[in-house]
Amino acid sequence: MYIENKGNNGIVGPARIGRVTILNRGKSLRYREQRFASLDGRGFKSNYCDLDSGDYYWISGCRKDGGDALYSTSVEIDKGRFC
């Protein structure tokens, strides 16, 4: 999935593509050691919150055209197979 930390300004931050585990029908997610809770539509340019740090994130499925970011940002891709 596409995972973008919204940073301090809430608009754009570092992003990556990696494998996410979906829990509770999307109400919570896990990526590596991070745990996320859904904002249920209450976020500004974000849809999940990191439960440990309180940082806001935009997490979504990857787009085939590579246009995942709302604003331009560099994207790192985790090693492994993503099908």
Sequence and secondary structure as in RCSB ss.txt:
>XXXX:A:sequence
MYIENKGNNGIVGPARIGRVTILNRGKSLRYREQRFASLDGRGFKSNYCDLDSGDYYWISGCRKDGGDALYSTSV
EIDKGRFC
>XXXX:A:secstr
 EEEE TTTSS   EEE   EEEGGGTEEEETTEEEEE TT SSS  EEETTT  EEEEE   TTS   SS   E
EE SS   
